[in-house]
Amino acid sequence: MFRKMICSVSFVLVLGLVVDVQAQTQHWWTDDGPDHLWSTPANWDTGTVPTSADNVRIKVLPGPIIANPGAFGGTSLIMGVQGGEGAMTVDGGTLTIDGYTAIGQSGGIHGTFNMISGTVNTSSVIILGNGNNSSGTLNMIGGTINTMSTLRVAAKTNSTGHVNLDGGIITADILAMRPAAGAVGTMDVRAGTLILNGDQVSPTQSFIDAGWITAYDGQGTLQLDYDVTNKGKTTLNATHNLRPNPADGSTVAPGEMELSWTLPDPCVPGQPVSVDVYFTDNWEALYSFTDPAAIQVVNKQNVTSVVVQTQLKTRYYWAVDTYIGDPNDPVFGPIFSFYADKFPPEVDAGADVVTWLEDGVSTGNLDATVIDNEACSVQWTVVSEPNDPNSPDATITDPSAEDTSITLSALGEYVLQLEAFDGEYTSSDTVTINVYNDGCEAAQSLPDYVTFPGDVNGDCIFDQLDLDILNEDWLKDNSLAEEWFKLE
């Protein structure tokens, strides 16, 4: 018996008007080496690993695996081309592509891109289904895909493209779906996030309204915003209707923890809704469902939470099946996941500061806050300072102390960074200090500064000097004397 897993990720990288142009060197994946690693020269027809100047073609299954940093997809990367399906997987490595990426390039051919973990950076478009009647799928489980151009889903006539955003983050300049006649492009969002540059709420909402973008295969709710989750960007993510806690794809502290969910409405009003809950660190055990009793933590109970134990550096999977009608026919829920790990240190370098020189220097305290469950080492550094060759650098009394003092001796802006390291994770924060000639300049730099109406000379003080200026011009009149005044 197999339970349906409603989380798969597929992503197709394709460039709308791109054709398969021969480059200086084409590298074809052969899979003839001792392993399936991209970094093994024997797996390529040229006997060498592709560089940034090459074109990469894949029409073999299961295709290469990128597990280490430093892989290059060249000026174009194509999966599914010239009569053969193609696929590849990024799992913990990094891939840089200087050109476009096409998943499903030739007519009638399918391409698959599996993103489990790691990073993909591309300067050009990513297209799913870049040939007539072609198809492409992106399975995004985790990691990050960054494109400075368009993510195009189903680009050509009668092509098909699908993105399963199970986890991780996709950042793109623009999202384009079904731009050609007969194209079928879809995206199902689960634990992953899509981030687009600028305000693209309206076109993205139109894709949602058309049913092209869904949440948990229609069993969830999409959240779409501009300039809220990410400054200056449009952000799309989703929540399942069960509202699982911990959130799907999140990281939590290890140890005893509570799984919780929201019960759906029963088919018969007032009837209690029972649930079966399964919890394991073995995805296959939950997906295949061969021995459900071994991983079951709730058995047909009307409850909304259960306490479980978790271990450090472990990914867990869980599911909530609900009985909303027939007590013998559960509605299978999706497989949620979370990762148990300690959190990086929380670092707050303090509020930004304005100050001024007295006798050529300004001395003050750096009041920071570092929160972590383990002991941390900290280090203050000067990121930038005024470009004054006649002025000494900023002097931090004790750079390895969380709270210390600093002496500044030049006018201008200083940026300081506090970094905390707990033996595994590093976090940092910055504080900006602006130094002025005096307290009046410092006050006038504040965004909410308001000048006194009587401060005629602008020295931040309403005093006798201002009155003397006013008295000097007392009763003077500089209005026009002629009713019909001609401009020269």
C-alpha positions in Angstrom: 0.0 0.0 0.0 1.3 3.4 -0.9 0.1 6.7 0.4 0.0 9.6 -2.0 2.7 12.1 -1.4 1.5 15.6 -2.3 4.9 17.2 -2.4 7.2 16.9 -5.4 9.1 19.6 -7.0 9.7 20.2 -10.7 11.3 23.1 -12.3 11.9 23.7 -16.0 14.5 26.1 -17.2 13.8 27.4 -20.6 14.4 30.4 -22.8 11.5 31.5 -24.9 13.2 32.3 -28.2 16.4 30.3 -27.7 17.4 27.7 -30.2 20.0 25.0 -29.7 23.0 26.8 -31.2 26.3 25.0 -31.4 28.9 26.7 -29.1 32.6 26.4 -29.1 32.5 23.1 -27.2 29.5 20.8 -26.4 29.7 18.5 -23.5 27.3 15.5 -23.6 26.7 13.6 -20.5 27.3 9.8 -21.1 27.2 8.4 -17.5 30.0 6.0 -18.5 32.2 6.8 -15.5 32.4 4.9 -12.1 29.7 7.1 -10.5 26.9 9.6 -11.4 28.9 12.7 -10.3 29.0 15.8 -12.5 32.6 16.3 -11.4 33.9 12.9 -12.8 35.5 13.6 -16.3 34.8 10.0 -17.5 31.0 10.8 -17.4 31.4 13.3 -20.2 32.0 12.5 -23.9 34.9 14.9 -24.1 36.6 13.3 -21.1 36.6 16.7 -19.3 34.3 18.5 -16.9 32.4 21.4 -18.5 33.7 25.0 -17.9 31.9 28.3 -18.0 32.6 28.6 -21.8 31.0 25.3 -22.8 27.5 24.1 -23.7 26.0 21.2 -21.7 23.6 18.6 -23.1 21.9 15.8 -21.1 19.7 13.1 -22.7 20.4 10.3 -20.2 18.5 9.1 -17.1 19.0 9.5 -14.2 21.6 12.0 -15.2 24.4 13.8 -13.3 24.5 14.7 -9.6 26.1 17.8 -8.4 27.3 17.4 -4.8 30.3 19.7 -4.6 30.9 23.4 -5.2 32.3 24.7 -8.5 30.2 23.1 -11.2 29.6 25.2 -14.4 26.6 24.8 -16.7 28.3 26.8 -19.3 26.6 29.2 -21.7 23.6 26.9 -22.0 22.4 23.9 -20.0 19.7 21.6 -21.7 18.0 18.5 -20.3 15.9 16.5 -22.7 17.2 17.0 -26.2 17.6 15.2 -29.6 15.6 12.1 -28.9 16.5 11.4 -25.3 15.0 12.3 -22.0 17.4 14.1 -19.6 17.6 14.8 -16.0 20.0 16.1 -13.3 20.1 16.6 -9.6 21.7 19.2 -7.4 22.2 17.9 -3.9 24.5 20.0 -1.7 26.6 21.4 -4.5 26.7 24.7 -6.4 26.1 25.2 -10.1 26.8 28.4 -12.0 25.2 28.9 -15.5 26.3 31.9 -17.6 23.5 31.5 -20.1 20.0 30.0 -20.3 18.7 26.7 -18.9 16.1 24.6 -20.8 14.4 21.6 -19.3 12.6 19.8 -22.2 14.2 21.3 -25.3 13.2 19.1 -28.2 9.7 18.3 -29.4 8.1 15.4 -27.6 11.1 15.1 -25.1 10.9 15.5 -21.4 13.5 17.0 -19.1 13.6 16.9 -15.3 15.6 19.0 -12.8 15.8 17.8 -9.2 16.9 20.4 -6.7 17.4 18.8 -3.3 19.9 21.1 -1.6 22.7 23.5 -2.6 22.6 26.6 -4.9 22.1 27.3 -8.6 23.0 30.7 -10.0 22.1 31.7 -13.5 22.3 35.0 -15.3 19.7 34.2 -17.9 16.3 32.6 -18.3 15.1 29.3 -17.0 12.5 27.6 -19.1 10.3 24.5 -18.7 9.1 23.1 -22.0 11.2 25.0 -24.6 10.2 23.0 -27.7 6.9 22.4 -29.4 5.2 19.5 -27.6 8.1 19.2 -25.1 7.7 19.0 -21.4 9.8 19.9 -18.3 9.5 19.5 -14.6 11.3 21.1 -11.7 11.2 19.1 -8.4 12.3 21.7 -5.8 12.8 19.9 -2.5 15.3 22.4 -1.0 18.2 24.7 -1.6 18.1 27.9 -3.7 17.8 28.7 -7.3 18.6 32.3 -8.4 18.0 33.7 -11.8 18.5 37.3 -12.8 16.0 36.8 -15.6 12.7 35.1 -16.3 11.3 31.8 -15.0 9.2 30.7 -17.9 6.8 27.8 -17.4 5.6 26.1 -20.7 7.2 28.4 -23.3 6.3 26.9 -26.7 3.2 25.7 -28.5 1.6 22.7 -26.8 4.5 22.4 -24.4 4.1 21.4 -20.7 5.9 22.8 -17.7 5.4 22.1 -14.0 7.1 23.4 -10.9 6.6 21.5 -7.7 7.8 23.9 -5.0 8.1 21.5 -2.1 10.8 23.4 -0.4 13.7 25.8 -0.8 13.6 29.2 -2.5 13.4 30.3 -6.1 14.3 33.9 -6.9 13.6 35.3 -10.4 13.1 38.6 -12.1 9.8 37.7 -13.7 7.5 34.7 -13.7 5.9 33.9 -17.1 3.4 31.1 -17.5 1.8 29.7 -20.7 2.9 32.4 -23.1 2.4 30.2 -26.2 -0.8 28.7 -27.7 -1.8 25.4 -26.2 0.9 25.5 -23.5 0.1 24.0 -20.1 2.1 25.5 -17.3 1.4 24.9 -13.6 3.1 25.4 -10.2 2.2 23.7 -6.9 3.5 25.5 -3.8 4.1 23.6 -0.6 6.9 24.4 1.8 8.9 26.4 -0.8 9.0 30.1 -1.5 9.0 32.1 -4.8 10.5 35.6 -4.7 10.2 37.9 -7.7 11.7 41.3 -8.2 9.5 44.4 -7.8 5.7 44.5 -7.6 4.4 41.5 -9.5 1.3 40.8 -7.3 -1.1 41.5 -10.2 0.3 39.1 -12.8 1.0 36.4 -10.2 -2.6 36.7 -8.8 -3.9 36.3 -12.3 -2.1 33.0 -12.6 -3.6 32.0 -9.2 -7.1 33.0 -10.3 -6.7 31.0 -13.5 -5.8 27.9 -11.4 -2.3 27.6 -12.7 -0.7 28.1 -9.3 -2.1 26.0 -6.4 -1.2 25.3 -2.8 -0.8 21.7 -1.7 -2.7 20.5 -4.8 -5.7 22.6 -3.9 -5.7 21.7 -0.2 -3.9 24.8 1.0 -3.9 28.6 1.0 -1.5 30.8 -1.0 0.1 33.9 0.6 1.1 36.6 -1.8 2.6 40.0 -0.9 4.8 42.8 -2.1 7.3 44.7 0.1 6.1 42.9 3.2 8.0 39.6 3.5 10.9 40.8 1.4 11.7 44.5 0.8 11.0 45.6 -2.7 10.0 42.1 -3.8 6.9 39.9 -4.4 6.8 36.8 -2.3 4.6 33.7 -2.7 4.3 30.8 -0.3 1.6 28.5 1.0 0.1 26.9 4.1 -1.8 23.6 4.2 -5.4 23.7 5.5 -4.4 21.6 8.4 -2.0 24.4 9.4 0.7 22.1 10.7 3.0 23.2 13.5 6.0 23.1 13.1 5.5 24.7 9.7 6.2 22.4 6.7 9.9 22.7 5.8 10.9 24.6 8.9 13.8 24.1 11.4 13.1 23.5 15.1 15.1 23.0 18.2 15.8 19.3 19.1 14.2 17.6 22.1 10.7 17.2 23.2 8.2 19.0 21.0 4.5 19.2 20.2 3.1 18.5 16.7 -0.2 20.3 16.3 -2.8 20.8 13.5 -6.2 22.3 12.8 -9.1 19.8 12.4 -11.3 20.2 9.2 -15.0 20.5 9.4 -16.9 17.1 9.6 -19.3 16.0 6.8 -22.0 15.9 9.5 -22.1 19.1 11.6 -21.3 18.4 15.2 -19.7 15.0 14.6 -16.1 14.7 16.1 -13.2 14.4 13.7 -10.7 11.7 14.5 -7.2 11.6 13.2 -4.4 9.1 12.6 -0.9 10.7 13.0 2.3 9.1 11.7 5.8 10.4 12.7 9.2 9.1 11.6 12.7 10.1 10.4 12.4 7.6 7.5 10.7 9.2 4.5 10.4 5.9 2.7 8.6 4.3 5.7 5.9 7.0 5.5 5.7 7.1 1.8 5.5 3.4 1.2 3.3 2.8 4.3 4.3 -0.9 4.5 4.2 -0.9 8.3 2.1 2.0 9.5 1.7 0.7 13.0 5.5 1.1 13.6 5.3 4.9 13.0 1.8 5.7 14.2 1.6 8.1 17.2 -2.1 8.8 17.2 -4.8 6.2 16.4 -8.3 7.5 15.6 -8.5 10.1 18.3 -10.2 13.5 18.3 -7.1 15.5 19.2 -5.2 18.4 17.7 -1.7 17.8 19.0 0.8 15.1 20.1 4.2 15.3 21.8 7.2 13.6 20.2 10.9 13.4 20.8 13.5 14.7 18.2 17.2 14.4 17.9 19.8 16.9 16.7 20.7 17.0 13.0 17.7 14.9 11.9 14.9 15.5 9.4 11.5 14.2 10.4 8.4 13.4 8.4 4.8 13.3 9.6 1.3 13.1 8.3 -2.2 13.7 9.7 -5.0 11.6 8.2 -8.5 12.7 9.0 -11.9 11.0 9.4 -14.5 13.5 8.4 -17.1 11.1 7.3 -16.7 7.3 7.0 -14.9 6.1 10.1 -13.2 3.4 8.0 -12.1 5.7 5.2 -9.5 8.3 6.2 -8.6 11.3 4.0 -4.8 11.1 3.5 -3.0 14.3 4.4 0.3 15.3 2.7 3.7 14.4 4.1 5.1 17.4 6.1 8.7 17.7 7.2 10.9 19.6 9.5 14.6 19.6 10.5 15.7 19.4 14.2 18.8 21.5 14.7 20.2 24.1 17.0 19.7 27.7 15.7 22.5 30.1 14.8 23.3 32.8 17.4 20.9 35.7 17.4 23.0 38.9 17.0 21.9 42.5 17.5 24.7 45.0 17.2 22.5 47.7 18.7 20.7 50.7 17.3 22.4 53.1 14.8 24.0 56.1 16.5 24.5 59.8 15.7 27.3 61.6 17.6 29.7 64.5 17.3 33.3 65.4 18.0 34.5 67.0 21.2 38.1 68.0 21.3 38.6 66.0 18.0 37.2 62.7 19.2 33.9 60.9 20.1 33.9 58.0 22.5 30.9 55.9 23.2 29.7 52.4 24.1 28.8 49.5 21.8 25.8 47.8 23.4 25.1 44.6 21.6 23.0 41.5 22.4 24.0 37.9 21.5 21.6 35.1 22.3 22.5 31.4 21.9 22.1 28.2 23.8 25.8 27.6 23.8 28.9 29.7 24.5 29.8 32.0 21.6 32.9 33.9 20.6 32.3 37.4 19.3 34.3 39.8 17.2 33.8 43.5 16.3 35.3 44.7 13.0 35.2 48.0 11.1 33.5 47.4 7.8 33.8 51.0 6.5 34.8 54.4 7.8 35.3 57.9 6.4 38.0 58.2 3.7 40.2 60.6 5.6 44.0 59.7 5.2 44.8 62.2 7.9 42.6 60.5 10.5 43.4 57.3 12.4 41.2 54.3 12.2 38.3 53.8 14.6 39.7 52.3 17.8 37.6 49.5 19.5 38.7 49.0 23.1 38.1 45.2 23.1 37.0 43.8 19.8 36.3 40.3 21.3 33.8 41.6 23.9 30.1 41.7 23.3 29.8 45.1 25.0 32.8 47.4 24.6 33.7 51.1 23.8 34.9 52.8 20.6 36.7 56.0 19.9 36.2 57.8 16.6 38.2 60.8 15.3 36.9 61.7 11.9 33.7 63.1 10.5 31.5 60.9 8.5 29.9 57.4 8.5 31.3 54.3 10.2 29.8 50.8 9.8 30.8 48.2 12.4 30.0 44.5 12.3 29.5 42.1 15.3 30.0 38.5 14.4 29.2 35.6 16.7 30.4 32.0 16.3 29.1 29.1 18.4 31.5 26.5 17.1 29.2 25.6 14.2 27.1 28.5 13.1 28.0 32.1 12.5 25.7 35.1 12.6 26.3 38.8 12.3 24.7 42.2 12.5 25.9 45.8 11.7 25.5 49.1 13.4 26.1 52.5 11.6 27.6 55.5 13.5 27.4 59.0 11.9 29.8 61.5 13.3 29.1 65.3 13.0 30.9 68.5 13.9 28.5 69.3 16.8 25.3 68.4 18.5 23.3 70.7 16.2 24.4 69.0 13.0 23.7 65.7 14.6 20.2 66.7 15.6 19.5 68.1 12.1 20.5 64.8 10.6 17.5 63.1 12.3 14.5 62.4 10.1 12.1 63.8 12.7 14.1 67.0 13.3 11.9 70.1 13.4 13.5 73.6 13.4 12.2 76.1 15.9 10.2 78.9 14.1 12.4 81.5 15.8 15.7 79.8 15.0 16.6 82.2 12.2 20.3 81.4 12.0 19.7 77.6 12.1 22.0 76.9 15.1 19.3 74.8 16.9 18.9 77.6 19.6 16.2 80.3 19.7 18.2 83.0 21.5 19.2 86.7 21.5 21.1 86.3 18.2 17.9 85.3 16.5 16.0 88.3 18.0 18.8 90.7 16.9 18.3 89.4 13.3 14.6 89.9 13.6 15.0 93.4 15.1 17.3 94.5 12.3 14.5 93.8 9.8 11.7 94.9 12.0 8.8 96.6 10.0 10.7 96.4 6.8 8.5 95.8 3.8 9.6 94.2 0.6 6.2 93.7 -1.1 5.7 95.2 -4.6 4.7 98.9 -4.7 3.4 99.0 -8.3 0.2 97.2 -9.1 1.4 96.4 -12.6 5.0 95.2 -12.3 6.9 94.3 -15.4 9.5 91.5 -15.2 12.8 92.2 -16.9 
